[in-house]
Amino acid sequence: MSSKKYPMMLSDLDDIPPLKFANYELIFESELTDFSRDVALKELRETETVCKDAVWQLRKLLDAEEDLVTPLHNEHWLIKFLRPCKFYPESARNLIKRYYEFKEKHSNIYDGLLPSQLSSAFQEDMIKVVPKRDHRRRRILIIEAGKPWNTKRVTPQDLLKMCIMLVEAAIQEPDTQVNGAVIIFDLAGFSVSQARVITPTFIKIIATWIQESIPVRIKAFHIVHETFIIDVLYKMVKPFLKQKLRDRIHFHGKNYSTLHQHIPPEYLFTTHGGVIEPPNCANQAEMFDAYAKFLGIFDEEYRTISSYGYKRK
């Protein structure tokens, strides 16, 4: 194993300060907890022997992919893909190929994509990560795609780019690799004008990305404050969803008590019936500056990530 402070990083990034402003502080976690080790053993077959053998086999499989350049030297990168595949090397190899195939097919989204370029989009405060993990050590991501979403300032493509950034960051955390993530869509105020910018093609891209192209265990989608417009959109989305994902989508309307059956209030913001105070920054310039500095730290990492993939002719 590497002696680097953040061995999971492909670049030489050696310091990741928390994202902090006003009452909000999000800390990057680089260590696997004992809780997660138990989960990894029970759910993912992860033992030292299984891991060592799977890493060796996956390196061999990827080395045979002549058109694909991957960071074979980084054991942590390989494990990141092995965990969601329960340490089956062939499945991990196939996931890696789909991961890079998606990036190649949608190069208009990925080419030149850097966190700092999305600073203004993140400052719209549509997407929040709850600073505290839930009772199952899962990350909770909240997307407020209703009233806060100004489609002129943040396009659907921008929204996807932000999600890509956050997922890439989240899957660097060992605990998230093991326990996965939960996504809450708050659609209060979602309008017809917003629905118009969401095309069937865009829906298909999102569905493919979530189901086939990212090494993350998304454990549930919780949708609150949905309206009849969402019902129409879901009918459009449903044909693209596999049954496994359909079973993980839960609609709650305005009933937070059903949401709390899945995520206890102590792990939620007060805006969703929880006890955690949501980010509340009276000084917008402070928040903007915090986002800009935090995202800028990761630019070199994303440049390194982008240097791998299928060889372009």
Beta strands, then each sheet from edge to edge (+ up, - down):
strand 1: 19-21
strand 2: 24-26
strand 3: 68-69
strand 4: 127-129
strand 5: 139-144
strand 6: 181-186
strand 7: 218-224
strand 8: 249-253
strand 9: 309-310
sheet 1: 1+ 2-
sheet 2: 3+ 9-
sheet 3: 4+ 5- 6- 7- 8-
end
